[in-house]
Amino acid sequence: MSGFPQPLAGRAAPLMIDNVDTDTIIPSREMKTTGRTGLADGLFAPLRYTDADTRTENPDFVLNQPEYRHAQIIAAGANFGSGSSREHAVWALAEWGIRAVIAVGFAPIFHANCLRNGILPITLERSDVAALAGQQVTVDLAAQEIRSASKTHAFAIDPEARLMLAKGLDAIDLTLAQMPDIRAWAAADRQARPWIYPEHTA
């Protein structure tokens, strides 16, 4: 997983719809793989296609419009990613190229899945998200800011989540990064309490 672009600049694709659930993001019929790839074609299939079987595009859907076809940022409504906890929804967004979703709110599991898969979920007030929708914006993870031509918005993120995104790490990577400290603790504990280790009793 690649680290988050620092900073990320682009036009925020406006998808100001509340309650966009994971079945809208990636319908179950589009989940034909257990891996993280091969999902982008089915991303937003109910909105993106007038006929999903023939892949006939809906010209009114934002990601089918020329200026947003390669969007990396989405501006969304409330409760984005609700419904099923399927991680495929985040995988499909990531495979398409989405790196940040600025929304009025997120479903908690979807929010956590984003952070673990290289997508930055940012929560702002509805008026602020609406003002950014369709605009050229810069998402600065290090500064925890979104900048547009007219305003700068600060956003909050857990320090560990920010580190994971910045360096392209997952939870296992974070643990492995602490291996020198883990080994040092284990060695000291082995000296202090040898009786709890199997080789002591063998």
MIGU-341606 format. One record per atom (N, C-alpha, C): residue number from 1; atom name; x, y, z. Coordinates in nm, 4 decimals. Each point is the difference from the previous one (the first is absolute). Example, Ala and Ser with C-alpha at 12.3 -4.5 7.8 and 13.67 -1.06 7.14 Angstrom:
REC 1 N 1.3190 -0.5690 0.7800
REC 1 CA -0.0890 0.1190 0.0000
REC 1 C 0.0900 0.1200 0.0000
REC 2 N -0.0350 0.1050 -0.0720
REC 2 CA 0.0820 0.1190 0.0060
REC 2 C -0.0770 0.1090 0.0730
END
This chain:
REC 1 N 0.0848 -0.1186 0.0000
REC 1 CA -0.0848 0.1186 0.0000
REC 1 C 0.0885 0.1237 0.0000
REC 2 N -0.0239 0.0893 -0.0942
REC 2 CA 0.0835 0.1197 -0.0105
REC 2 C -0.0403 0.1032 0.1043
REC 3 N 0.0970 0.0821 0.0373
REC 3 CA -0.0286 0.1047 0.0967
REC 3 C -0.0905 0.1067 -0.0587
REC 4 N -0.0656 0.0720 0.0861
REC 4 CA -0.0934 0.1041 -0.0435
REC 4 C 0.0763 0.1134 -0.0669
REC 5 N -0.0464 0.0497 -0.1153
REC 5 CA 0.0681 0.1126 -0.0659
REC 5 C 0.0084 0.1204 0.0926
REC 6 N 0.1178 0.0612 0.0037
REC 6 CA 0.0178 0.1118 0.0920
REC 6 C 0.0504 0.1238 -0.0747
REC 7 N -0.0896 0.0956 -0.0302
REC 7 CA -0.1447 -0.0081 0.0228
REC 7 C -0.0723 -0.0601 -0.1207
REC 8 N -0.1312 -0.0192 0.0147
REC 8 CA -0.0855 -0.0508 -0.1069
REC 8 C -0.0814 0.1163 -0.0554
REC 9 N 0.0129 0.0237 -0.1298
REC 9 CA -0.0720 0.1113 -0.0611
REC 9 C -0.0892 -0.0517 -0.1120
REC 10 N -0.1182 0.0574 -0.0117
REC 10 CA -0.0903 -0.0388 -0.1074
REC 10 C -0.1373 0.0603 0.0206
REC 11 N -0.0866 -0.0220 -0.0964
REC 11 CA -0.1370 0.0496 0.0089
REC 11 C -0.0848 -0.1013 0.0760
REC 12 N -0.0745 0.0462 0.0991
REC 12 CA -0.0828 -0.0882 0.0828
REC 12 C -0.1286 -0.0349 -0.0740
REC 13 N -0.0132 -0.1253 -0.0406
REC 13 CA -0.1187 -0.0451 -0.0725
REC 13 C -0.1232 0.0098 0.0900
REC 14 N -0.1015 0.0768 -0.0399
REC 14 CA -0.1166 0.0190 0.0866
REC 14 C -0.0951 -0.1200 -0.0036
REC 15 N -0.0142 -0.0638 0.1155
REC 15 CA -0.0948 -0.1107 0.0167
REC 15 C -0.0778 0.0272 0.1284
REC 16 N -0.0687 0.1128 0.0013
REC 16 CA -0.0657 0.0484 0.1208
REC 16 C -0.1348 -0.0698 0.0215
REC 17 N 0.0105 -0.1310 0.0235
REC 17 CA -0.1173 -0.0836 0.0263
REC 17 C 0.0183 -0.0613 0.1380
REC 18 N -0.1016 0.0058 0.0842
REC 18 CA 0.0068 -0.0638 0.1311
REC 18 C -0.0267 -0.1496 -0.0124
REC 19 N 0.0572 -0.0754 0.0952
REC 19 CA -0.0276 -0.1439 0.0142
REC 19 C 0.0410 -0.0817 -0.1226
REC 20 N 0.1126 0.0358 -0.0611
REC 20 CA 0.0544 -0.0842 -0.1067
REC 20 C 0.0598 -0.1237 0.0674
REC 21 N -0.0673 -0.1134 -0.0168
REC 21 CA 0.0441 -0.1197 0.0727
REC 21 C 0.1010 -0.0805 -0.0812
REC 22 N 0.0554 -0.1030 0.0648
REC 22 CA 0.1046 -0.0782 -0.0652
REC 22 C -0.0540 -0.0809 -0.1170
REC 23 N -0.1301 -0.0276 -0.0021
REC 23 CA -0.0570 -0.0719 -0.1144
REC 23 C -0.0134 0.0916 -0.1207
REC 24 N -0.0030 0.1297 0.0234
REC 24 CA 0.0046 0.0966 -0.1103
REC 24 C 0.1443 0.0189 -0.0471
REC 25 N 0.0916 0.0021 0.0950
REC 25 CA 0.1411 0.0161 -0.0347
REC 25 C 0.0500 -0.1214 -0.0784
REC 26 N -0.0330 -0.1204 0.0458
REC 26 CA 0.0347 -0.1218 -0.0737
REC 26 C -0.1088 -0.1045 0.0269
REC 27 N -0.0953 -0.0151 -0.0911
REC 27 CA -0.1072 -0.0976 0.0199
REC 27 C 0.0552 -0.1416 0.0142
REC 28 N -0.0716 -0.0845 0.0726
REC 28 CA 0.0461 -0.1370 0.0221
REC 28 C 0.0200 -0.0741 -0.1319
REC 29 N -0.0803 0.0299 -0.1003
REC 29 CA 0.0144 -0.0683 -0.1288
REC 29 C 0.1303 0.0343 -0.0704
REC 30 N 0.0614 0.1116 0.0424
REC 30 CA 0.1261 0.0424 -0.0607
REC 30 C 0.1218 -0.0569 0.0726
REC 31 N -0.0223 -0.0664 0.1124
REC 31 CA 0.1115 -0.0526 0.0788
REC 31 C 0.0317 -0.1411 -0.0479
REC 32 N 0.0772 -0.0073 -0.1070
REC 32 CA 0.0306 -0.1281 -0.0633
REC 32 C 0.1395 -0.0492 0.0343
REC 33 N 0.0612 0.0611 0.0974
REC 33 CA 0.1338 -0.0371 0.0423
REC 33 C 0.0109 0.0153 0.1511
REC 34 N 0.0883 -0.0764 0.0613
REC 34 CA 0.0249 0.0153 0.1438
REC 34 C 0.1195 0.0905 0.0255
REC 35 N 0.0668 0.0408 -0.1085
REC 35 CA 0.1160 0.0876 0.0129
REC 35 C -0.0382 0.1458 -0.0092
REC 36 N 0.1013 0.0841 -0.0010
REC 36 CA -0.0202 0.1446 0.0020
REC 36 C -0.0071 0.0610 -0.1401
REC 37 N 0.0194 -0.0807 -0.1028
REC 37 CA 0.0004 0.0523 -0.1355
REC 37 C -0.1184 -0.0556 -0.0792
REC 38 N -0.0261 0.0630 -0.1139
REC 38 CA -0.1100 -0.0443 -0.0845
REC 38 C -0.1350 0.0533 0.0433
REC 39 N 0.0001 0.1037 0.0835
REC 39 CA -0.1245 0.0538 0.0552
REC 39 C -0.0362 0.1381 -0.0547
REC 40 N 0.0975 0.0711 -0.0538
REC 40 CA -0.0236 0.1388 -0.0419
REC 40 C -0.1075 0.0107 -0.1070
REC 41 N -0.0111 -0.1009 -0.0839
REC 41 CA -0.0985 0.0047 -0.1079
REC 41 C -0.1427 0.0000 0.0535
REC 42 N -0.0176 -0.0563 0.1184
REC 42 CA -0.1336 -0.0036 0.0608
REC 42 C -0.0253 0.1107 0.0996
REC 43 N 0.0979 0.0913 0.0165
REC 43 CA -0.0155 0.1094 0.0963
REC 43 C -0.1212 0.0859 -0.0354
REC 44 N -0.0860 0.0231 0.0963
REC 44 CA -0.1204 0.0822 -0.0155
REC 44 C -0.0876 -0.0484 -0.1168
REC 45 N -0.0001 -0.1299 -0.0245
REC 45 CA -0.0723 -0.0538 -0.1163
REC 45 C -0.1453 0.0459 -0.0090
REC 46 N -0.0775 0.0058 0.1108
REC 46 CA -0.1402 0.0424 -0.0119
REC 46 C -0.0155 0.1453 -0.0469
REC 47 N 0.1000 0.0827 0.0272
REC 47 CA -0.0044 0.1406 -0.0396
REC 47 C 0.0757 0.0245 -0.1298
REC 48 N 0.1027 -0.0768 -0.0218
REC 48 CA 0.0934 0.0249 -0.1092
REC 48 C -0.0499 -0.0527 -0.1341
REC 49 N -0.0839 -0.1037 0.0045
REC 49 CA -0.0477 -0.0609 -0.1242
REC 49 C -0.1520 0.0068 -0.0095
REC 50 N -0.0493 0.0211 -0.1202
REC 50 CA -0.1444 -0.0151 -0.0226
REC 50 C -0.0335 -0.1463 -0.0199
REC 51 N 0.0986 -0.0789 -0.0429
REC 51 CA -0.0139 -0.1455 -0.0116
REC 51 C 0.1325 -0.0607 0.0437
REC 52 N 0.0000 -0.0584 0.1191
REC 52 CA 0.1246 -0.0534 0.0550
REC 52 C 0.0503 -0.1199 -0.0793
REC 53 N -0.0900 -0.0760 -0.0609
REC 53 CA 0.0419 -0.1182 -0.0753
REC 53 C 0.0804 0.0377 -0.1245
REC 54 N -0.0441 0.1038 -0.0688
REC 54 CA 0.0698 0.0425 -0.1221
REC 54 C 0.1010 0.1114 0.0269
REC 55 N 0.0063 0.0451 0.1261
REC 55 CA 0.0885 0.1089 0.0400
REC 55 C -0.0305 0.1282 -0.0789
REC 56 N -0.1288 0.0227 -0.0238
REC 56 CA -0.0420 0.1239 -0.0652
REC 56 C 0.0062 0.1126 0.1016
REC 57 N 0.0841 0.0998 -0.0249
REC 57 CA 0.0235 0.1042 0.0993
REC 57 C -0.1171 0.0965 0.0112
REC 58 N -0.0234 0.0436 0.1214
REC 58 CA -0.0952 0.1069 0.0274
REC 58 C 0.0755 0.1328 -0.0112
REC 59 N -0.0277 0.0803 -0.1020
REC 59 CA 0.0786 0.1226 -0.0208
REC 59 C -0.0180 0.1028 0.1108
REC 60 N -0.1059 -0.0150 0.0797
REC 60 CA -0.0248 0.0960 0.1071
REC 60 C 0.0790 -0.0313 0.1269
REC 61 N 0.0548 -0.1208 0.0105
REC 61 CA 0.0738 -0.0353 0.1219
REC 61 C 0.1353 0.0681 -0.0005
REC 62 N 0.0379 0.0530 0.1142
REC 62 CA 0.1152 0.0886 0.0096
REC 62 C 0.1298 -0.0637 -0.0499
REC 63 N 0.0260 -0.1257 0.0328
REC 63 CA 0.1267 -0.0601 -0.0391
REC 63 C 0.0057 -0.0362 -0.1478
REC 64 N -0.1124 0.0139 -0.0694
REC 64 CA -0.0001 -0.0202 -0.1450
REC 64 C 0.0244 0.1300 -0.0755
REC 65 N 0.0043 0.1107 0.0719
REC 65 CA 0.0212 0.1296 -0.0640
REC 65 C 0.1502 0.0247 -0.0161
REC 66 N 0.0409 0.0554 -0.1133
REC 66 CA 0.1433 0.0092 -0.0322
REC 66 C 0.0864 0.0595 0.1106
REC 67 N -0.0482 0.1028 0.0660
REC 67 CA 0.0829 0.0669 0.1004
REC 67 C 0.0169 -0.0806 0.1286
REC 68 N -0.0819 -0.1051 0.0170
REC 68 CA 0.0077 -0.0797 0.1228
REC 68 C 0.0335 -0.1466 -0.0256
REC 69 N 0.0235 -0.0372 -0.1256
REC 69 CA 0.0215 -0.1409 -0.0331
REC 69 C 0.1233 -0.0566 0.0695
REC 70 N 0.0948 0.0849 0.0316
REC 70 CA 0.1205 -0.0453 0.0702
REC 70 C 0.0105 0.0647 0.1387
REC 71 N -0.1121 0.0304 0.0584
REC 71 CA -0.0025 0.0661 0.1315
REC 71 C 0.0660 -0.0855 0.1072
REC 72 N 0.0710 0.0656 0.0888
REC 72 CA 0.0598 -0.0662 0.1152
REC 72 C -0.0669 0.0425 0.1313
REC 73 N -0.0892 0.0970 -0.0105
REC 73 CA -0.0661 0.0550 0.1186
REC 73 C -0.1505 0.0031 -0.0263
REC 74 N -0.0777 -0.0428 0.0981
REC 74 CA -0.1459 0.0052 -0.0084
REC 74 C -0.0517 0.0879 0.1120
REC 75 N -0.0986 0.0839 -0.0297
REC 75 CA -0.0725 0.0765 0.1025
REC 75 C -0.1379 -0.0638 0.0135
REC 76 N -0.0314 -0.0502 0.1187
REC 76 CA -0.1198 -0.0828 0.0185
REC 76 C -0.0865 0.0508 0.1145
REC 77 N -0.1187 -0.0595 0.0093
REC 77 CA -0.0961 0.0387 0.1025
REC 77 C 0.0205 -0.0719 0.1321
REC 78 N -0.1088 -0.0134 0.0750
REC 78 CA 0.0054 -0.0626 0.1322
REC 78 C -0.0111 -0.1515 -0.0102
REC 79 N 0.0563 -0.0680 0.1010
REC 79 CA -0.0140 -0.1455 0.0136
REC 79 C 0.0568 -0.0742 -0.1204
REC 80 N 0.1082 0.0501 -0.0553
REC 80 CA 0.0620 -0.0628 -0.1160
REC 80 C 0.0594 -0.1340 0.0409
REC 81 N -0.0256 -0.1050 -0.0809
REC 81 CA 0.0531 -0.1329 0.0295
REC 81 C -0.0809 -0.0778 0.1016
REC 82 N -0.1273 0.0330 0.0150
REC 82 CA -0.0870 -0.0728 0.0939
REC 82 C -0.0359 -0.1363 -0.0587
REC 83 N -0.0752 -0.0781 0.0759
REC 83 CA -0.0427 -0.1311 -0.0477
REC 83 C 0.1003 -0.1083 0.0335
REC 84 N 0.0175 -0.0936 -0.0918
REC 84 CA 0.0902 -0.1133 0.0197
REC 84 C 0.1411 0.0478 0.0314
REC 85 N 0.0702 -0.0774 0.0799
REC 85 CA 0.1365 0.0366 0.0383
REC 85 C 0.1026 -0.0451 -0.1035
REC 86 N -0.0438 -0.0451 -0.1168
REC 86 CA 0.0916 -0.0541 -0.1011
REC 86 C 0.1170 0.0935 -0.0293
REC 87 N 0.1199 -0.0536 0.0133
REC 87 CA 0.1207 0.0785 -0.0270
REC 87 C 0.0185 0.0236 -0.1493
REC 88 N -0.0704 -0.0796 -0.0817
REC 88 CA 0.0090 0.0161 -0.1446
REC 88 C -0.0359 0.1426 -0.0442
REC 89 N -0.0857 0.0669 0.0758
REC 89 CA -0.0398 0.1362 -0.0371
REC 89 C 0.1206 0.0927 -0.0006
REC 90 N 0.0830 -0.0118 0.1014
REC 90 CA 0.1204 0.0826 0.0069
REC 90 C 0.1011 -0.0456 -0.1039
REC 91 N 0.0117 -0.1304 -0.0202
REC 91 CA 0.0934 -0.0509 -0.1019
REC 91 C -0.0367 0.0536 -0.1382
REC 92 N -0.1305 0.0034 -0.0307
REC 92 CA -0.0437 0.0499 -0.1308
REC 92 C 0.0343 0.1476 -0.0166
REC 93 N -0.0230 0.0787 0.1036
REC 93 CA 0.0360 0.1424 -0.0049
REC 93 C 0.1500 0.0173 -0.0213
REC 94 N 0.0780 -0.0779 0.0752
REC 94 CA 0.1454 0.0116 -0.0091
REC 94 C 0.0503 -0.0419 -0.1383
REC 95 N -0.0574 -0.1070 -0.0547
REC 95 CA 0.0447 -0.0450 -0.1318
REC 95 C -0.0348 0.1029 -0.1078
REC 96 N -0.1132 0.0673 0.0150
REC 96 CA -0.0359 0.1068 -0.0935
REC 96 C 0.1029 0.1123 0.0053
REC 97 N 0.0521 0.0258 0.1205
REC 97 CA 0.0975 0.1075 0.0184
REC 97 C -0.0405 0.1022 0.1036
REC 98 N -0.1113 -0.0226 0.0684
REC 98 CA -0.0440 0.0926 0.1053
REC 98 C 0.0954 -0.0079 0.1181
REC 99 N 0.0505 0.1133 0.0456
REC 99 CA 0.0909 0.0033 0.1141
REC 99 C -0.0572 0.0768 0.1173
REC 100 N -0.1047 0.0798 -0.0221
REC 100 CA -0.0618 0.0739 0.1111
REC 100 C -0.1488 0.0152 -0.0253
REC 101 N -0.0779 -0.0148 0.1065
REC 101 CA -0.1433 0.0257 -0.0044
REC 101 C -0.0300 0.1041 0.1067
REC 102 N -0.0512 0.1137 -0.0431
REC 102 CA -0.0400 0.1071 0.0913
REC 102 C -0.1515 -0.0100 0.0121
REC 103 N -0.0495 -0.0284 0.1192
REC 103 CA -0.1432 -0.0273 0.0141
REC 103 C -0.0562 0.0666 0.1253
REC 104 N -0.1320 0.0102 0.0006
REC 104 CA -0.0705 0.0515 0.1179
REC 104 C 0.0100 -0.1007 0.1139
REC 105 N 0.0104 -0.1274 -0.0332
REC 105 CA 0.0141 -0.1044 0.1010
REC 105 C 0.0210 -0.1351 -0.0652
REC 106 N 0.0549 -0.0942 0.0778
REC 106 CA 0.0303 -0.1337 -0.0480
REC 106 C -0.0589 -0.1056 0.0925
REC 107 N -0.0322 -0.1164 -0.0561
REC 107 CA -0.0279 -0.1159 0.0828
REC 107 C 0.1307 -0.0414 0.0674
REC 108 N -0.0025 -0.0337 0.1294
REC 108 CA 0.1251 -0.0243 0.0733
REC 108 C 0.0881 -0.1095 -0.0597
REC 109 N -0.0574 -0.1131 -0.0397
REC 109 CA 0.0818 -0.1086 -0.0541
REC 109 C 0.0629 0.0415 -0.1329
REC 110 N -0.0776 0.0683 -0.0836
REC 110 CA 0.0537 0.0474 -0.1272
REC 110 C 0.1148 0.0977 0.0244
REC 111 N -0.0166 0.0874 0.0964
REC 111 CA 0.1047 0.0976 0.0354
REC 111 C 0.1287 -0.0732 0.0368
REC 112 N -0.0116 -0.1028 0.0842
REC 112 CA 0.1177 -0.0764 0.0414
REC 112 C 0.0615 -0.0735 -0.1182
REC 113 N -0.0830 -0.0560 -0.0873
REC 113 CA 0.0512 -0.0702 -0.1175
REC 113 C 0.0770 0.0941 -0.0923
REC 114 N -0.0472 0.1240 -0.0130
REC 114 CA 0.0718 0.0983 -0.0815
REC 114 C 0.1421 0.0201 0.0520
REC 115 N 0.0133 0.0226 0.1283
REC 115 CA 0.1302 0.0278 0.0593
REC 115 C 0.0962 -0.1159 -0.0178
REC 116 N -0.0531 -0.1226 -0.0033
REC 116 CA 0.0848 -0.1185 -0.0127
REC 116 C 0.0300 -0.0358 -0.1449
REC 117 N -0.0560 0.0773 -0.0928
REC 117 CA 0.0200 -0.0318 -0.1407
REC 117 C 0.0438 0.1215 -0.0827
REC 118 N 0.0590 0.0974 0.0676
REC 118 CA 0.0633 0.1106 -0.0713
REC 118 C -0.0903 0.1133 -0.0431
REC 119 N -0.1246 0.0021 0.0491
REC 119 CA -0.0921 0.1091 -0.0341
REC 119 C -0.0216 0.0865 0.1232
REC 120 N 0.0115 0.1303 -0.0173
REC 120 CA -0.0178 0.0943 0.1108
REC 120 C -0.1453 0.0439 0.0083
REC 121 N -0.0718 -0.0374 0.1074
REC 121 CA -0.1365 0.0472 0.0193
REC 121 C 0.0003 0.1267 0.0857
REC 122 N -0.0587 0.1070 -0.0514
REC 122 CA -0.0003 0.1286 0.0698
REC 122 C -0.1438 0.0425 0.0235
REC 123 N -0.0324 0.0340 0.1238
REC 123 CA -0.1346 0.0450 0.0355
REC 123 C -0.0001 0.1503 0.0218
REC 124 N -0.0893 0.0685 -0.0716
REC 124 CA -0.0181 0.1442 0.0158
REC 124 C -0.1491 0.0311 0.0086
REC 125 N -0.0304 0.1214 0.0373
REC 125 CA -0.1395 0.0447 0.0005
REC 125 C -0.0561 -0.0016 -0.1425
REC 126 N -0.1312 -0.0212 -0.0094
REC 126 CA -0.0632 -0.0111 -0.1314
REC 126 C 0.0282 0.1227 -0.0869
REC 127 N -0.0088 0.1170 0.0586
REC 127 CA 0.0221 0.1216 -0.0789
REC 127 C 0.1421 0.0059 -0.0548
REC 128 N 0.0962 -0.0503 0.0769
REC 128 CA 0.1385 0.0003 -0.0446
REC 128 C 0.0230 -0.1019 -0.1117
REC 129 N -0.0591 -0.1192 0.0150
REC 129 CA 0.0138 -0.1015 -0.1046
REC 129 C -0.0633 0.0499 -0.1297
REC 130 N -0.1194 0.0597 0.0119
REC 130 CA -0.0698 0.0516 -0.1179
REC 130 C 0.0815 0.1081 -0.0695
REC 131 N 0.0695 0.0812 0.0785
REC 131 CA 0.0811 0.1069 -0.0585
REC 131 C 0.1215 -0.0549 -0.0740
REC 132 N 0.0488 -0.1168 0.0430
REC 132 CA 0.1172 -0.0605 -0.0628
REC 132 C -0.0364 -0.0851 -0.1211
REC 133 N -0.1246 -0.0465 -0.0057
REC 133 CA -0.0435 -0.0890 -0.1078
REC 133 C 0.0170 0.0681 -0.1353
REC 134 N 0.0696 -0.0676 -0.0895
REC 134 CA 0.0228 0.0536 -0.1330
REC 134 C 0.1152 0.0979 -0.0107
REC 135 N 0.0649 0.0288 0.1114
REC 135 CA 0.1083 0.0984 0.0018
REC 135 C 0.1367 -0.0689 -0.0055
REC 136 N 0.0983 0.0752 -0.0434
REC 136 CA 0.1386 -0.0447 0.0074
REC 136 C 0.0449 0.0143 0.1451
REC 137 N 0.0456 -0.1095 0.0598
REC 137 CA 0.0378 0.0021 0.1407
REC 137 C 0.1360 -0.0674 0.0174
REC 138 N 0.0649 0.0316 0.1107
REC 138 CA 0.1236 -0.0658 0.0397
REC 138 C -0.0214 -0.0617 0.1372
REC 139 N 0.0197 -0.1294 0.0091
REC 139 CA -0.0128 -0.0718 0.1274
REC 139 C 0.1409 -0.0223 0.0529
REC 140 N 0.0289 0.0622 0.1131
REC 140 CA 0.1329 -0.0058 0.0596
REC 140 C -0.0083 -0.0824 0.1283
REC 141 N 0.0414 -0.1271 -0.0097
REC 141 CA -0.0090 -0.0891 0.1152
REC 141 C 0.0932 0.0447 0.1117
REC 142 N 0.1206 0.0410 -0.0344
REC 142 CA 0.0967 0.0401 0.1023
REC 142 C -0.0507 0.1191 0.0808
REC 143 N -0.0585 0.0982 -0.0684
REC 143 CA -0.0507 0.1196 0.0681
REC 143 C -0.1419 -0.0180 0.0511
REC 144 N -0.0654 -0.1100 -0.0414
REC 144 CA -0.1403 -0.0276 0.0334
REC 144 C -0.0891 0.1167 -0.0449
REC 145 N 0.0150 0.0330 -0.1279
REC 145 CA -0.0759 0.1102 -0.0579
REC 145 C -0.0503 -0.0363 -0.1388
REC 146 N -0.1147 0.0592 -0.0343
REC 146 CA -0.0480 0.0006 -0.1378
REC 146 C -0.0025 0.1458 -0.0430
REC 147 N 0.0672 0.0282 -0.1111
REC 147 CA 0.0072 0.1382 -0.0464
REC 147 C -0.0702 0.0135 -0.1357
REC 148 N -0.0833 0.0998 -0.0098
REC 148 CA -0.0612 0.0366 -0.1276
REC 148 C 0.0403 0.1441 -0.0297
REC 149 N -0.0492 0.0538 -0.1104
REC 149 CA 0.0346 0.1368 -0.0365
REC 149 C -0.0530 0.1003 0.1007
REC 150 N -0.1070 -0.0370 0.0703
REC 150 CA -0.0659 0.0969 0.0877
REC 150 C 0.0174 -0.0242 0.1493
REC 151 N 0.0380 -0.1237 0.0381
REC 151 CA -0.0006 -0.0289 0.1434
REC 151 C 0.0897 -0.1187 0.0321
REC 152 N 0.0495 -0.0043 0.1231
REC 152 CA 0.0746 -0.1142 0.0512
REC 152 C -0.0811 -0.0657 0.1110
REC 153 N -0.0159 -0.1312 -0.0097
REC 153 CA -0.0766 -0.0750 0.0997
REC 153 C 0.0947 -0.0951 0.0727
REC 154 N 0.0002 0.0055 0.1310
REC 154 CA 0.0771 -0.0954 0.0793
REC 154 C -0.0834 -0.1261 0.0207
REC 155 N 0.0680 -0.1145 0.0079
REC 155 CA -0.0713 -0.1239 0.0305
REC 155 C 0.0791 -0.0808 0.1018
REC 156 N -0.0708 -0.0831 0.0732
REC 156 CA 0.0610 -0.0812 0.1050
REC 156 C 0.0255 -0.1416 -0.0508
REC 157 N 0.1094 -0.0594 0.0459
REC 157 CA 0.0296 -0.1397 -0.0295
REC 157 C 0.0876 -0.0547 0.1114
REC 158 N -0.0243 -0.1236 0.0381
REC 158 CA 0.0799 -0.0650 0.1034
REC 158 C 0.1463 -0.0079 -0.0462
REC 159 N 0.0953 0.0303 0.0883
REC 159 CA 0.1416 0.0000 -0.0407
REC 159 C 0.0468 -0.1321 -0.0592
REC 160 N -0.0462 -0.1105 0.0559
REC 160 CA 0.0402 -0.1307 -0.0536
REC 160 C -0.0562 -0.0210 -0.1400
REC 161 N -0.1255 0.0412 -0.0197
REC 161 CA -0.0611 -0.0112 -0.1327
REC 161 C 0.0732 0.0890 -0.1001
REC 162 N 0.0398 0.1173 0.0417
REC 162 CA 0.0743 0.0904 -0.0889
REC 162 C 0.1323 -0.0620 -0.0410
REC 163 N 0.0687 -0.0649 0.0942
REC 163 CA 0.1265 -0.0667 -0.0303
REC 163 C -0.0214 -0.1142 -0.0989
REC 164 N -0.1051 -0.0799 0.0229
REC 164 CA -0.0300 -0.1114 -0.0894
REC 164 C -0.0219 0.0488 -0.1428
REC 165 N -0.0783 0.1066 -0.0140
REC 165 CA -0.0287 0.0533 -0.1327
REC 165 C 0.1251 0.0591 -0.0645
REC 166 N 0.0727 0.0793 0.0747
REC 166 CA 0.1165 0.0702 -0.0544
REC 166 C 0.1035 -0.0971 -0.0544
REC 167 N 0.0190 -0.1116 0.0701
REC 167 CA 0.1055 -0.0938 -0.0376
REC 167 C -0.0527 -0.1234 -0.0731
REC 168 N -0.1321 -0.0065 -0.0211
REC 168 CA -0.0561 -0.1152 -0.0688
REC 168 C 0.0081 -0.1275 0.0809
REC 169 N -0.0254 0.0099 0.1293
REC 169 CA 0.0107 -0.1141 0.0906
REC 169 C -0.1370 -0.0536 0.0374
REC 170 N -0.0050 -0.1267 0.0417
REC 170 CA -0.1209 -0.0525 0.0626
REC 170 C 0.0326 -0.0308 0.1463
REC 171 N -0.0974 -0.0561 0.0725
REC 171 CA 0.0185 -0.0226 0.1434
REC 171 C 0.1146 -0.0975 0.0271
REC 172 N 0.0163 -0.0996 -0.0861
REC 172 CA 0.1093 -0.0962 0.0181
REC 172 C 0.1347 0.0694 -0.0205
REC 173 N 0.0075 0.0861 -0.1006
REC 173 CA 0.1241 0.0740 -0.0237
REC 173 C 0.0383 0.0837 0.1217
REC 174 N -0.1001 0.0612 0.0640
REC 174 CA 0.0280 0.0812 0.1178
REC 174 C 0.0597 -0.0844 0.1121
REC 175 N -0.0536 -0.1207 0.0171
REC 175 CA 0.0528 -0.0906 0.1021
REC 175 C 0.1423 -0.0426 -0.0335
REC 176 N 0.0237 -0.0361 -0.1270
REC 176 CA 0.1332 -0.0444 -0.0400
REC 176 C 0.1036 0.1107 0.0180
REC 177 N -0.0432 0.1245 -0.0150
REC 177 CA 0.0928 0.1115 0.0180
REC 177 C 0.0503 0.0095 0.1436
REC 178 N -0.0734 -0.0602 0.0926
REC 178 CA 0.0381 0.0035 0.1418
REC 178 C 0.0794 -0.1243 0.0417
REC 179 N 0.0421 -0.0831 -0.0962
REC 179 CA 0.0659 -0.1252 0.0348
REC 179 C 0.1256 0.0173 0.0856
REC 180 N 0.0870 0.0992 -0.0243
REC 180 CA 0.1157 0.0144 0.0906
REC 180 C -0.0418 0.0177 0.1456
REC 181 N -0.1022 0.0818 0.0234
REC 181 CA -0.0477 0.0205 0.1377
REC 181 C -0.0656 -0.1266 0.0539
REC 182 N -0.0731 -0.0702 -0.0855
REC 182 CA -0.0669 -0.1236 0.0437
REC 182 C 0.1033 -0.1053 0.0391
REC 183 N 0.1040 -0.0146 -0.0827
REC 183 CA 0.1044 -0.0990 0.0296
REC 183 C 0.0762 0.0375 0.1271
REC 184 N 0.0270 0.1289 0.0167
REC 184 CA 0.0713 0.0433 0.1203
REC 184 C -0.0832 -0.0276 0.1253
REC 185 N -0.1300 0.0274 -0.0080
REC 185 CA -0.0867 -0.0278 0.1150
REC 185 C -0.0039 -0.1487 0.0299
REC 186 N -0.0128 -0.0821 -0.1060
REC 186 CA -0.0085 -0.1447 0.0195
REC 186 C 0.1285 -0.0542 0.0625
REC 187 N 0.1152 0.0519 -0.0443
REC 187 CA 0.1270 -0.0466 0.0562
REC 187 C 0.0111 0.0359 0.1477
REC 188 N -0.0414 0.1237 0.0337
REC 188 CA 0.0058 0.0418 0.1405
REC 188 C -0.0980 -0.0814 0.0842
REC 189 N -0.1180 -0.0255 -0.0544
REC 189 CA -0.0989 -0.0766 0.0750
REC 189 C 0.0452 -0.1445 0.0191
REC 190 N 0.0691 -0.0546 -0.1016
REC 190 CA 0.0510 -0.1367 0.0111
REC 190 C 0.0998 -0.0110 0.1159
REC 191 N 0.0783 0.1058 0.0194
REC 191 CA 0.0950 0.0014 0.1112
REC 191 C -0.0708 0.0162 0.1337
REC 192 N -0.1035 0.0840 0.0013
REC 192 CA -0.0695 0.0286 0.1260
REC 192 C -0.0939 -0.1130 0.0412
REC 193 N -0.0610 -0.0680 -0.0973
REC 193 CA -0.0986 -0.1043 0.0310
REC 193 C 0.0240 -0.1239 -0.0866
REC 194 N 0.1117 -0.0650 0.0158
REC 194 CA 0.0327 -0.1132 -0.0881
REC 194 C -0.0986 -0.1158 0.0120
REC 195 N -0.0660 -0.0108 0.1131
REC 195 CA -0.0895 -0.1140 0.0218
REC 195 C -0.1246 -0.0003 -0.0901
REC 196 N -0.0327 0.1111 -0.0600
REC 196 CA -0.1212 0.0003 -0.0828
REC 196 C 0.0282 -0.0383 -0.1450
REC 197 N 0.1278 -0.0189 -0.0355
REC 197 CA 0.0333 -0.0306 -0.1390
REC 197 C 0.0147 -0.1515 -0.0161
REC 198 N -0.0499 -0.0583 -0.1083
REC 198 CA -0.0070 -0.1461 -0.0161
REC 198 C 0.1347 -0.0707 0.0174
REC 199 N 0.1086 0.0600 -0.0520
REC 199 CA 0.1281 -0.0698 0.0064
REC 199 C 0.0499 -0.0149 0.1435
REC 200 N -0.0511 0.0858 0.0923
REC 200 CA 0.0396 -0.0081 0.1400
REC 200 C -0.0530 -0.1281 0.0639
REC 201 N -0.1179 -0.0429 -0.0439
REC 201 CA -0.0643 -0.1161 0.0618
REC 201 C 0.0248 -0.1281 -0.0772
REC 202 N 0.0601 0.0109 -0.1187
REC 202 CA 0.0205 -0.1197 -0.0844
REC 202 C 0.1048 -0.0917 0.0605
END
